[in-house]
Amino acid sequence: MTDRTLPDGGPIERKVQVTGGSTYTVSIPKFWANDRDIGSGSPVYLYPFDDRLVVARPDADGQAQRTHIDVDTVGDDAIKKQVEAAYAAGVDEIAVTSDTGFSAVQRRTATRAITNLVGMEIASETERELLAKSLLDPAEISLDDTVDQIRQIALSMHENAVSSVLSSETDEEMTAHIISRDDDVDRLFALVSRQFCRILTDIREVETLRAGRRTVFTQFRVARQLERIADHAERIADVGSRLEAPPSNELASAFEAVAADARRVVRTALDGNTGEALLRRDSVDERIDELDRRLYEDPPPEVYLYGRLLESIRRTAGYGGNIAEIITLDRIMGDV
């Protein structure tokens, strides 16, 4: 069997040889190299990993990754999601076009979607095209700092949202602030998603980000759980805006205590105390079950809204438990 008859993606065995007594060499099949535009004299980089050695071409041509979004095809309602998806996929340039020319709504939607993304700006604009380019330098991005920002915002949102439920007065300004902070979390999570996708598709990003793929994958998964906590903080704020009166002092104390413990699950998990975090999560679950029973045995007028509040608190503790499990798995994989 020749090299060419091997299945696509299958392994090709080569033996390491010594050249000149001080250099090891490994040959590359010619057809394989030709298919990847590698020839005699082509420079390549070697990236060492724990159990493999990856050969990659340098980004010599500096060609940016570009995607095209035709608003006439995707429709007005999908413009924002398409732009966000392209950004999260890691592209450097996003061209939003319309063969017939943008309507005012289409242009406004595309512009807002682009400018809300971290590091993207509109480089050029015509009647039929908006071209957005990334100004991000991956070497200057700290995923640890980004995930920590998400954590701070999400937990602060959660605490403020619970306070709005317990307040004797509806604070519309606070509700609006919590909603705006959820947008901040979404932007930061999109940045984490973007870097995760780039490190999966371009081996050179490993060196640029100075982080391994397993580490970035863990950061992505943790950020996803924190982003969901922020979503539930927004839902809790919505409960507060719908209540006509605050809960009784007894219920308010119970809600506040269990919400604080749910946030503590998240903090404990992120601090690395994963076993303790899982025990705290189970405790929060049990206490919410008990509160549920109390609510439905003697239901107050706002029982439905209180039920939504407790479910979001339960989910918050659950996401904290998920973070603990993610960090535990990362540790196990690191020991393998």
Residue frames as qw, qx, qy, qz and C-alpha x, y, z in Angstrom:
[[0.000, 0.889, 0.458, 0.000, 0.00, 0.00, 0.00],
 [0.414, 0.350, -0.019, 0.840, 1.41, 3.40, -1.00],
 [0.090, -0.240, -0.411, 0.875, 1.03, 6.59, 0.99],
 [0.285, -0.001, -0.268, -0.920, -1.54, 7.91, -1.46],
 [0.520, -0.251, -0.725, -0.376, -3.92, 5.00, -0.92],
 [0.206, -0.210, -0.740, 0.605, -4.20, 5.63, 2.79],
 [0.081, -0.773, -0.618, -0.116, -7.61, 6.96, 3.87],
 [0.079, 0.709, -0.012, 0.700, -7.96, 10.73, 4.21],
 [0.443, -0.715, 0.225, -0.492, -6.83, 11.83, 7.65],
 [0.969, -0.215, -0.109, 0.057, -5.33, 8.42, 8.41],
 [0.467, -0.766, 0.373, 0.238, -1.89, 8.12, 9.98],
 [0.749, 0.592, -0.271, 0.122, 1.19, 7.85, 7.79],
 [0.811, -0.521, 0.101, 0.245, 4.07, 6.11, 9.53],
 [0.472, 0.774, -0.308, 0.288, 7.52, 7.61, 9.29],
 [0.829, -0.318, -0.208, 0.411, 10.79, 6.79, 11.04],
 [0.155, -0.969, 0.162, 0.101, 12.91, 9.47, 12.65],
 [0.860, 0.275, -0.047, 0.428, 16.37, 9.59, 11.06],
 [0.464, -0.719, 0.080, 0.511, 19.62, 11.26, 12.04],
 [0.587, 0.737, 0.087, 0.323, 21.18, 13.79, 9.67],
 [0.302, 0.731, -0.311, 0.527, 24.73, 14.98, 10.21],
 [0.547, -0.041, -0.678, 0.489, 24.89, 13.51, 13.68],
 [0.082, -0.146, -0.459, 0.873, 23.12, 16.45, 15.36],
 [0.454, 0.141, -0.037, -0.879, 19.72, 16.77, 13.64],
 [0.395, 0.239, 0.881, -0.102, 16.73, 14.47, 13.48],
 [0.308, 0.189, -0.380, -0.852, 14.59, 14.51, 10.31],
 [0.488, 0.322, 0.778, -0.232, 11.17, 13.14, 9.40],
 [0.058, 0.023, 0.630, 0.774, 10.12, 12.97, 5.74],
 [0.466, 0.412, 0.371, -0.690, 6.75, 14.25, 4.52],
 [0.558, 0.345, 0.715, 0.244, 4.96, 12.47, 1.63],
 [0.161, -0.063, 0.339, 0.925, 5.20, 14.63, -1.48],
 [0.170, -0.493, -0.663, -0.537, 1.52, 14.39, -2.42],
 [0.402, -0.698, -0.532, 0.260, 0.56, 15.31, 1.14],
 [0.332, -0.449, -0.013, 0.829, 2.85, 18.37, 1.05],
 [0.079, 0.139, 0.519, 0.840, 1.64, 19.43, -2.40],
 [0.236, -0.635, -0.692, -0.249, -1.98, 19.26, -1.30],
 [0.400, -0.804, -0.324, 0.297, -1.09, 21.75, 1.45],
 [0.325, 0.912, -0.054, 0.242, 1.05, 24.09, -0.67],
 [0.545, -0.720, 0.397, 0.164, 4.29, 22.99, 0.96],
 [0.821, 0.538, -0.135, 0.137, 7.32, 22.62, -1.28],
 [0.777, 0.002, -0.174, 0.605, 11.08, 22.53, -1.14],
 [0.288, 0.222, -0.151, 0.919, 12.28, 25.45, 0.97],
 [0.406, -0.656, -0.323, -0.548, 8.86, 26.18, 2.49],
 [0.013, 0.324, -0.652, 0.685, 9.18, 27.28, 6.12],
 [0.652, -0.452, -0.536, -0.287, 7.15, 25.37, 8.69],
 [0.259, -0.557, 0.503, -0.608, 6.75, 25.66, 12.46],
 [0.564, -0.116, -0.814, 0.076, 6.82, 22.76, 14.90],
 [0.452, -0.527, 0.193, -0.694, 4.51, 23.01, 17.91],
 [0.318, 0.085, -0.915, 0.234, 5.19, 20.50, 20.71],
 [0.677, -0.421, -0.017, -0.604, 2.33, 19.10, 22.77],
 [0.603, -0.451, 0.604, -0.261, 2.36, 16.48, 25.50],
 [0.730, 0.016, 0.683, 0.027, 1.70, 13.56, 23.17],
 [0.660, 0.598, 0.396, 0.224, 2.22, 14.97, 19.68],
 [0.303, -0.399, 0.245, 0.830, 4.22, 17.25, 17.44],
 [0.450, 0.759, 0.451, -0.136, 2.21, 19.53, 15.14],
 [0.412, -0.051, 0.393, 0.820, 3.63, 20.90, 11.89],
 [0.230, 0.840, 0.450, -0.198, 2.07, 24.16, 10.67],
 [0.478, 0.487, 0.203, 0.703, 2.84, 26.73, 8.02],
 [0.190, -0.348, -0.270, 0.877, 3.57, 30.28, 9.19],
 [0.277, 0.813, 0.485, -0.165, 0.98, 32.91, 8.41],
 [0.482, -0.157, 0.289, 0.812, 3.30, 34.39, 5.84],
 [0.134, 0.453, 0.519, 0.712, 0.72, 36.03, 3.61],
 [0.018, 0.150, 0.405, -0.902, -1.11, 37.75, 6.49],
 [0.307, -0.275, -0.597, -0.688, -4.43, 36.98, 4.83],
 [0.353, -0.092, 0.508, -0.780, -7.34, 37.78, 7.11],
 [0.071, 0.317, 0.945, 0.023, -10.20, 35.35, 7.64],
 [0.267, 0.108, -0.060, -0.956, -13.26, 36.95, 6.09],
 [0.192, 0.388, 0.900, -0.042, -16.93, 36.07, 5.97],
 [0.148, -0.105, -0.354, -0.917, -19.81, 37.50, 3.97],
 [0.164, 0.431, 0.783, -0.417, -23.36, 38.09, 5.23],
 [0.073, -0.238, -0.527, -0.812, -26.01, 38.89, 2.62],
 [0.251, 0.165, 0.549, -0.780, -28.89, 40.61, 4.43],
 [0.598, 0.184, -0.282, -0.727, -31.20, 40.01, 1.48],
 [0.605, 0.073, -0.783, -0.127, -30.72, 36.28, 2.00],
 [0.296, -0.080, -0.814, 0.493, -30.65, 35.96, 5.79],
 [0.293, -0.732, -0.540, -0.296, -33.46, 38.47, 6.46],
 [0.073, -0.737, 0.182, -0.646, -33.64, 41.45, 8.79],
 [0.758, -0.583, 0.069, -0.285, -34.34, 39.43, 11.95],
 [0.959, -0.120, 0.008, 0.257, -31.20, 37.30, 11.54],
 [0.424, 0.777, -0.228, 0.405, -28.66, 40.05, 10.85],
 [0.348, -0.762, 0.422, -0.347, -27.60, 40.48, 14.49],
 [0.890, -0.262, 0.368, -0.060, -27.26, 36.74, 15.14],
 [0.855, 0.449, 0.033, 0.256, -25.29, 36.24, 11.92],
 [0.214, 0.820, -0.332, 0.415, -22.83, 38.99, 12.81],
 [0.554, -0.626, 0.460, -0.298, -22.42, 37.64, 16.36],
 [0.968, -0.005, 0.251, 0.024, -21.92, 34.10, 15.06],
 [0.692, 0.626, -0.138, 0.333, -19.23, 35.24, 12.61],
 [0.082, -0.801, 0.424, -0.415, -17.42, 37.09, 15.39],
 [0.760, -0.431, 0.433, -0.223, -17.60, 34.10, 17.75],
 [0.955, 0.252, 0.106, 0.114, -16.25, 31.88, 14.96],
 [0.631, -0.498, 0.228, 0.549, -13.08, 33.99, 15.02],
 [0.578, 0.593, 0.315, 0.464, -13.16, 35.76, 11.65],
 [0.405, -0.270, -0.043, 0.872, -11.09, 38.91, 11.19],
 [0.149, 0.129, -0.228, -0.953, -13.38, 40.68, 8.73],
 [0.297, 0.481, 0.801, -0.196, -17.16, 40.66, 8.40],
 [0.067, 0.035, -0.403, -0.912, -18.68, 42.01, 5.19],
 [0.305, 0.509, 0.710, -0.378, -22.40, 42.75, 5.49],
 [0.022, -0.116, 0.514, 0.849, -23.89, 43.40, 2.06],
 [0.483, 0.545, 0.580, -0.364, -27.13, 44.03, 0.22],
 [0.401, 0.191, 0.613, 0.653, -27.37, 43.91, -3.58],
 [0.032, 0.753, 0.533, 0.384, -30.32, 46.29, -3.49],
 [0.059, 0.514, -0.227, 0.825, -28.90, 48.67, -0.89],
 [0.234, -0.214, -0.795, 0.517, -29.53, 48.70, 2.86],
 [0.293, -0.770, -0.421, -0.378, -32.78, 49.87, 4.34],
 [0.137, -0.709, 0.340, -0.602, -32.48, 52.19, 7.35],
 [0.839, -0.424, 0.192, -0.283, -33.42, 49.32, 9.67],
 [0.959, 0.149, -0.089, 0.225, -30.90, 46.93, 8.13],
 [0.437, 0.602, -0.308, 0.593, -28.06, 49.44, 8.35],
 [0.382, -0.659, 0.315, -0.567, -28.91, 50.35, 11.93],
 [0.946, -0.268, 0.098, -0.156, -29.19, 46.69, 12.98],
 [0.875, 0.277, -0.158, 0.365, -25.90, 45.71, 11.35],
 [0.209, 0.684, -0.314, 0.625, -24.07, 48.76, 12.73],
 [0.580, -0.603, 0.288, -0.466, -25.24, 48.14, 16.28],
 [0.994, -0.105, 0.015, 0.003, -24.40, 44.45, 16.09],
 [0.728, 0.429, -0.226, 0.486, -20.86, 45.23, 14.93],
 [0.066, 0.664, -0.322, 0.672, -20.09, 48.06, 17.35],
 [0.738, -0.536, 0.150, -0.381, -21.35, 46.03, 20.33],
 [0.972, 0.018, -0.140, 0.189, -18.61, 43.45, 19.76],
 [0.517, -0.761, 0.241, 0.310, -15.32, 43.78, 21.63],
 [0.458, -0.410, 0.548, 0.568, -12.53, 44.87, 19.30],
 [0.424, 0.435, 0.666, 0.433, -14.62, 45.22, 16.12],
 [0.087, 0.631, 0.101, -0.764, -15.12, 48.44, 14.23],
 [0.644, 0.678, 0.354, -0.009, -16.58, 49.47, 10.87],
 [0.523, -0.302, 0.362, 0.710, -13.63, 50.02, 8.53],
 [0.044, 0.069, -0.461, -0.884, -15.60, 51.11, 5.47],
 [0.333, 0.494, 0.689, -0.414, -19.21, 51.79, 4.59],
 [0.076, 0.035, -0.531, -0.843, -21.05, 52.18, 1.29],
 [0.612, 0.000, -0.051, -0.789, -24.63, 52.08, 0.16],
 [0.889, 0.054, -0.331, -0.312, -24.41, 48.29, -0.26],
 [0.811, 0.029, -0.497, 0.307, -21.67, 47.12, 2.09],
 [0.427, -0.829, 0.277, -0.232, -20.51, 47.47, 5.67],
 [0.778, 0.270, -0.496, 0.277, -17.03, 46.08, 6.26],
 [0.590, -0.764, 0.183, -0.186, -16.09, 45.39, 9.86],
 [0.648, 0.430, -0.548, 0.309, -12.54, 44.56, 10.92],
 [0.783, -0.558, -0.227, 0.155, -11.10, 43.20, 14.14],
 [0.150, 0.832, -0.362, 0.394, -8.59, 45.35, 15.98],
 [0.823, -0.530, 0.174, -0.110, -7.95, 42.68, 18.59],
 [0.334, 0.600, -0.713, 0.141, -4.40, 41.58, 19.32],
 [0.880, -0.263, -0.373, -0.130, -4.73, 38.04, 20.71],
 [0.615, 0.139, -0.504, 0.591, -1.44, 38.47, 22.53],
 [0.050, -0.291, 0.314, -0.902, -2.98, 41.25, 24.61],
 [0.706, -0.334, -0.228, -0.582, -6.08, 39.25, 25.60],
 [0.023, -0.232, 0.881, -0.412, -6.09, 37.52, 28.96],
 [0.559, -0.295, -0.650, -0.421, -8.83, 34.90, 29.07],
 [0.436, -0.302, -0.697, 0.483, -8.32, 34.57, 32.82],
 [0.013, -0.190, -0.228, 0.955, -9.06, 38.29, 33.26],
 [0.391, -0.094, -0.442, -0.802, -12.01, 38.12, 30.87],
 [0.559, -0.328, -0.755, -0.099, -13.60, 35.19, 32.71],
 [0.322, -0.297, -0.568, 0.697, -12.97, 36.98, 36.02],
 [0.168, 0.036, -0.056, -0.984, -14.77, 40.06, 34.66],
 [0.529, -0.231, -0.617, -0.535, -17.74, 37.89, 33.70],
 [0.502, -0.315, -0.746, 0.303, -17.76, 36.39, 37.20],
 [0.143, -0.207, -0.369, 0.895, -17.74, 39.78, 38.90],
 [0.321, -0.021, -0.239, -0.916, -20.51, 41.19, 36.71],
 [0.551, -0.228, -0.721, -0.353, -22.73, 38.09, 36.85],
 [0.457, -0.352, -0.713, 0.398, -22.59, 37.72, 40.63],
 [0.028, -0.180, -0.223, 0.958, -23.06, 41.47, 41.17],
 [0.409, -0.117, -0.454, -0.783, -26.09, 41.35, 38.85],
 [0.541, -0.302, -0.782, -0.065, -27.49, 38.42, 40.81],
 [0.312, -0.313, -0.581, 0.684, -27.09, 40.17, 44.16],
 [0.130, 0.129, 0.000, -0.983, -28.64, 43.41, 42.89],
 [0.452, -0.168, -0.626, -0.613, -31.51, 41.53, 41.24],
 [0.473, -0.379, -0.774, 0.182, -32.39, 39.70, 44.47],
 [0.160, -0.282, -0.376, 0.868, -32.25, 43.01, 46.35],
 [0.263, -0.022, -0.291, -0.920, -34.70, 44.49, 43.84],
 [0.504, -0.323, -0.749, -0.281, -37.17, 41.67, 44.63],
 [0.469, -0.427, -0.640, 0.434, -36.92, 42.31, 48.35],
 [0.118, 0.022, -0.092, 0.988, -37.15, 46.10, 48.04],
 [0.173, 0.561, 0.653, -0.478, -40.31, 47.87, 49.11],
 [0.360, 0.760, 0.016, -0.542, -40.22, 50.01, 45.97],
 [0.821, 0.403, 0.319, 0.247, -39.82, 49.08, 42.32],
 [0.243, -0.720, 0.312, 0.571, -36.50, 50.50, 41.11],
 [0.758, 0.626, 0.179, -0.035, -36.82, 50.82, 37.34],
 [0.200, 0.873, -0.446, 0.000, -33.35, 52.33, 37.12],
 [0.446, -0.461, 0.766, -0.048, -31.82, 49.31, 38.86],
 [0.802, 0.281, 0.522, -0.077, -33.71, 46.91, 36.57],
 [0.581, 0.810, -0.073, -0.022, -32.43, 48.77, 33.51],
 [0.074, -0.784, 0.615, -0.026, -28.89, 48.68, 34.91],
 [0.660, -0.196, 0.724, -0.048, -29.06, 44.91, 35.45],
 [0.781, 0.533, 0.324, -0.037, -30.28, 44.39, 31.89],
 [0.365, 0.882, -0.297, 0.007, -27.45, 46.54, 30.52],
 [0.320, -0.621, 0.715, -0.041, -24.92, 44.53, 32.52],
 [0.817, 0.129, 0.560, -0.041, -26.27, 41.34, 30.96],
 [0.644, 0.764, -0.018, 0.021, -25.34, 42.83, 27.58],
 [0.025, -0.818, 0.570, -0.063, -21.81, 43.39, 28.94],
 [0.645, -0.267, 0.714, -0.064, -21.62, 39.73, 29.96],
 [0.816, 0.471, 0.333, -0.040, -22.81, 38.65, 26.50],
 [0.414, 0.866, -0.278, 0.029, -20.07, 40.74, 24.87],
 [0.229, -0.668, 0.702, -0.095, -17.37, 39.29, 27.09],
 [0.764, -0.016, 0.639, -0.086, -18.62, 35.74, 26.59],
 [0.737, 0.669, 0.080, -0.043, -18.56, 36.30, 22.83],
 [0.158, 0.831, -0.530, 0.054, -14.90, 37.28, 23.18],
 [0.511, -0.379, 0.764, -0.109, -14.13, 34.07, 25.07],
 [0.819, 0.341, 0.448, -0.114, -16.02, 32.05, 22.44],
 [0.528, 0.825, -0.192, -0.062, -14.06, 33.79, 19.70],
 [0.035, -0.714, 0.697, -0.062, -10.70, 32.94, 21.21],
 [0.683, -0.116, 0.704, -0.155, -11.81, 29.37, 21.85],
 [0.799, 0.539, 0.249, -0.091, -12.81, 28.91, 18.21],
 [0.364, 0.850, -0.381, -0.007, -9.57, 30.47, 16.97],
 [0.275, -0.576, 0.765, -0.086, -7.41, 28.19, 19.09],
 [0.781, 0.120, 0.598, -0.134, -9.32, 25.18, 17.73],
 [0.728, 0.652, 0.212, 0.008, -8.88, 26.16, 14.08],
 [0.445, 0.792, -0.296, 0.295, -5.41, 27.75, 14.10],
 [0.856, -0.245, -0.284, 0.357, -2.57, 26.07, 15.95],
 [0.405, 0.381, -0.170, 0.814, -0.63, 29.36, 15.96],
 [0.389, -0.698, -0.077, -0.596, -3.15, 30.83, 18.40],
 [0.849, -0.411, -0.286, 0.167, -1.85, 28.45, 21.08],
 [0.617, 0.009, -0.150, 0.772, 1.44, 30.30, 21.11],
 [0.015, 0.522, 0.115, 0.845, -0.20, 33.72, 20.81],
 [0.591, -0.636, -0.172, -0.466, -2.58, 33.19, 23.72],
 [0.139, 0.446, -0.763, 0.447, 0.07, 31.38, 25.75],
 [0.626, -0.116, 0.541, -0.549, -2.56, 28.85, 26.86],
 [0.101, -0.071, 0.965, 0.230, -3.16, 25.22, 25.97],
 [0.406, -0.202, -0.583, -0.675, -6.30, 24.00, 24.27],
 [0.465, -0.410, -0.775, 0.126, -7.53, 22.16, 27.36],
 [0.214, -0.337, -0.397, 0.826, -7.15, 25.29, 29.45],
 [0.198, 0.064, -0.229, -0.951, -9.01, 27.44, 26.93],
 [0.449, -0.283, -0.749, -0.395, -11.75, 24.82, 26.64],
 [0.385, -0.434, -0.691, 0.432, -12.17, 24.89, 30.44],
 [0.056, -0.268, -0.152, 0.950, -12.31, 28.70, 30.43],
 [0.310, -0.095, -0.515, -0.793, -14.94, 28.62, 27.70],
 [0.477, -0.382, -0.781, -0.130, -17.12, 26.15, 29.60],
 [0.302, -0.417, -0.538, 0.668, -16.81, 28.09, 32.86],
 [0.059, 0.149, -0.088, -0.983, -17.66, 31.35, 31.06],
 [0.367, -0.257, -0.683, -0.577, -20.76, 29.69, 29.58],
 [0.427, -0.491, -0.730, 0.208, -22.03, 28.81, 33.07],
 [0.203, -0.388, -0.279, 0.855, -21.39, 32.36, 34.31],
 [0.153, -0.033, -0.394, -0.906, -23.19, 33.79, 31.28],
 [0.424, -0.415, -0.744, -0.307, -26.23, 31.69, 32.20],
 [0.355, -0.473, -0.569, 0.571, -26.07, 32.98, 35.78],
 [0.022, -0.203, 0.041, 0.978, -26.25, 36.51, 34.37],
 [0.311, -0.239, -0.636, -0.664, -29.30, 35.52, 32.31],
 [0.459, -0.514, -0.723, 0.053, -31.04, 34.30, 35.45],
 [0.242, -0.353, -0.323, 0.844, -30.09, 37.49, 37.28],
 [0.169, -0.021, -0.320, -0.932, -31.97, 39.35, 34.55],
 [0.453, -0.377, -0.727, -0.353, -34.96, 37.06, 35.06],
 [0.403, -0.459, -0.617, 0.496, -34.87, 37.72, 38.81],
 [0.062, -0.203, -0.046, 0.976, -34.84, 41.47, 38.12],
 [0.322, -0.211, -0.563, -0.731, -37.91, 40.97, 35.94],
 [0.454, -0.476, -0.748, 0.092, -39.64, 39.27, 38.89],
 [0.278, -0.384, -0.376, 0.796, -38.86, 42.32, 41.02],
 [0.096, 0.050, -0.237, -0.965, -40.36, 44.65, 38.43],
 [0.423, -0.296, -0.682, -0.517, -43.61, 42.63, 38.40],
 [0.364, -0.378, -0.753, 0.397, -44.18, 42.41, 42.14],
 [0.176, -0.775, -0.282, -0.537, -46.78, 44.81, 43.49],
 [0.503, -0.787, 0.228, -0.275, -45.43, 44.46, 47.03],
 [0.207, 0.542, -0.796, 0.174, -42.30, 43.00, 48.60],
 [0.685, -0.185, -0.704, -0.027, -42.43, 39.55, 50.25],
 [0.646, -0.743, -0.100, -0.145, -43.07, 39.23, 53.96],
 [0.150, -0.816, 0.539, -0.142, -40.10, 39.68, 56.26],
 [0.768, -0.252, 0.587, -0.048, -39.94, 35.95, 56.87],
 [0.833, 0.452, 0.287, 0.138, -39.93, 35.08, 53.17],
 [0.308, 0.915, -0.226, 0.131, -37.56, 37.93, 52.35],
 [0.393, -0.691, 0.603, -0.062, -35.01, 36.61, 54.87],
 [0.822, 0.003, 0.568, 0.044, -35.33, 33.10, 53.46],
 [0.692, 0.700, 0.136, 0.118, -34.99, 34.27, 49.85],
 [0.098, 0.920, -0.363, 0.109, -31.99, 36.44, 50.65],
 [0.558, -0.539, 0.631, -0.025, -30.19, 33.69, 52.57],
 [0.829, 0.161, 0.523, 0.113, -30.66, 30.98, 49.94],
 [0.554, 0.824, 0.016, 0.120, -29.68, 33.38, 47.13],
 [0.125, -0.858, 0.494, -0.062, -26.48, 34.32, 48.98],
 [0.684, -0.300, 0.664, 0.037, -25.67, 30.63, 49.40],
 [0.797, 0.514, 0.306, 0.083, -26.28, 30.00, 45.69],
 [0.329, 0.900, -0.252, 0.136, -23.73, 32.68, 44.87],
 [0.436, -0.671, 0.597, -0.064, -21.40, 31.13, 47.43],
 [0.888, 0.114, 0.439, 0.076, -21.57, 27.84, 45.49],
 [0.633, 0.747, 0.020, 0.203, -20.24, 29.67, 42.44],
 [0.019, -0.887, 0.416, -0.198, -17.47, 31.45, 44.33],
 [0.699, -0.442, 0.560, -0.053, -16.42, 28.27, 46.13],
 [0.880, 0.320, 0.319, 0.144, -16.21, 26.37, 42.83],
 [0.476, 0.833, -0.108, 0.261, -14.17, 29.12, 41.17],
 [0.288, -0.807, 0.485, -0.175, -11.83, 29.15, 44.17],
 [0.445, 0.394, -0.803, -0.027, -11.09, 25.50, 43.44],
 [0.292, -0.122, 0.815, -0.486, -12.92, 23.99, 46.41],
 [0.457, 0.016, -0.618, -0.639, -14.98, 21.78, 44.14],
 [0.364, -0.241, -0.893, 0.113, -16.08, 19.18, 46.69],
 [0.034, -0.372, -0.525, 0.765, -17.35, 21.84, 49.06],
 [0.290, 0.189, -0.237, -0.908, -19.12, 23.61, 46.18],
 [0.446, -0.119, -0.785, -0.413, -21.04, 20.45, 45.26],
 [0.274, -0.358, -0.801, 0.394, -22.10, 19.94, 48.88],
 [0.078, 0.345, 0.235, -0.905, -23.29, 23.55, 49.06],
 [0.352, 0.051, -0.528, -0.771, -25.24, 23.08, 45.82],
 [0.405, -0.273, -0.867, -0.097, -27.05, 20.07, 47.24],
 [0.165, -0.388, -0.609, 0.672, -27.85, 22.05, 50.40],
 [0.209, 0.234, -0.086, -0.945, -29.32, 24.91, 48.35],
 [0.399, -0.096, -0.744, -0.528, -31.45, 22.42, 46.43],
 [0.336, -0.359, -0.841, 0.226, -32.86, 20.97, 49.64],
 [0.051, -0.398, -0.396, 0.826, -33.66, 24.39, 51.09],
 [0.292, 0.140, -0.336, -0.885, -35.39, 25.52, 47.91],
 [0.387, -0.231, -0.854, -0.260, -37.48, 22.34, 47.92],
 [0.239, -0.437, -0.705, 0.505, -38.54, 23.20, 51.46],
 [0.086, 0.335, 0.072, -0.935, -39.37, 26.80, 50.49],
 [0.320, -0.038, -0.655, -0.684, -41.41, 25.51, 47.54],
 [0.341, -0.378, -0.860, 0.036, -43.46, 23.34, 49.86],
 [0.129, -0.449, -0.477, 0.745, -44.07, 26.26, 52.21],
 [0.163, 0.200, -0.237, -0.937, -45.20, 28.49, 49.35],
 [0.424, -0.100, -0.685, -0.583, -47.71, 26.00, 47.98],
 [0.294, -0.368, -0.837, 0.277, -49.09, 24.93, 51.35],
 [0.062, -0.788, -0.416, 0.450, -50.07, 28.50, 52.13],
 [0.517, 0.344, 0.361, 0.696, -49.71, 30.31, 48.80],
 [0.051, -0.584, -0.142, 0.797, -49.33, 34.10, 48.84],
 [0.546, 0.746, 0.210, -0.319, -50.82, 36.07, 45.92],
 [0.293, 0.808, -0.462, -0.220, -47.40, 36.31, 44.26],
 [0.810, -0.259, 0.526, 0.029, -46.67, 32.57, 44.49],
 [0.821, 0.512, 0.179, 0.176, -46.03, 32.25, 40.73],
 [0.286, 0.876, -0.274, 0.276, -43.43, 35.02, 40.77],
 [0.494, -0.664, 0.538, -0.157, -41.83, 33.63, 43.92],
 [0.920, 0.052, 0.384, 0.057, -41.63, 30.26, 42.19],
 [0.658, 0.703, -0.041, 0.267, -39.76, 31.86, 39.28],
 [0.111, -0.865, 0.419, -0.252, -37.40, 33.53, 41.73],
 [0.720, -0.431, 0.538, -0.082, -36.60, 30.26, 43.49],
 [0.905, 0.322, 0.244, 0.133, -36.10, 28.42, 40.21],
 [0.449, 0.816, -0.212, 0.295, -33.55, 31.01, 39.06],
 [0.354, -0.739, 0.525, -0.228, -31.75, 30.76, 42.40],
 [0.893, -0.109, 0.437, -0.014, -31.74, 26.96, 42.04],
 [0.784, 0.581, 0.053, 0.212, -30.30, 27.28, 38.54],
 [0.084, 0.888, -0.378, 0.246, -27.60, 29.63, 39.82],
 [0.597, -0.522, 0.597, -0.124, -26.47, 27.05, 42.38],
 [0.911, 0.221, 0.346, 0.036, -26.69, 24.38, 39.69],
 [0.581, 0.769, -0.149, 0.221, -24.40, 26.34, 37.37],
 [0.226, -0.783, 0.539, -0.215, -21.99, 26.72, 40.28],
 [0.818, -0.193, 0.539, -0.061, -22.06, 22.94, 40.62],
 [0.820, 0.549, 0.116, 0.115, -21.39, 22.62, 36.89],
 [0.213, 0.871, -0.388, 0.211, -18.34, 24.86, 37.29],
 [0.553, -0.554, 0.604, -0.149, -17.08, 22.61, 40.09],
 [0.891, 0.132, 0.433, 0.030, -17.45, 19.56, 37.85],
 [0.615, 0.770, -0.075, 0.152, -15.71, 21.33, 34.93],
 [0.044, -0.828, 0.518, -0.211, -12.76, 22.29, 37.11],
 [0.744, -0.321, 0.577, -0.106, -12.58, 18.76, 38.55],
 [0.877, 0.399, 0.250, 0.091, -12.48, 17.27, 35.04],
 [0.380, 0.864, -0.274, 0.183, -9.76, 19.74, 34.04],
 [0.369, -0.687, 0.606, -0.160, -7.66, 18.59, 36.98],
 [0.862, -0.026, 0.506, -0.026, -8.15, 14.93, 36.08],
 [0.754, 0.638, 0.074, 0.140, -7.20, 15.57, 32.45],
 [0.111, 0.888, -0.408, 0.182, -4.13, 17.47, 33.61],
 [0.548, -0.518, 0.645, -0.124, -3.01, 14.45, 35.64],
 [0.932, 0.252, 0.253, -0.064, -3.46, 11.96, 32.79]]
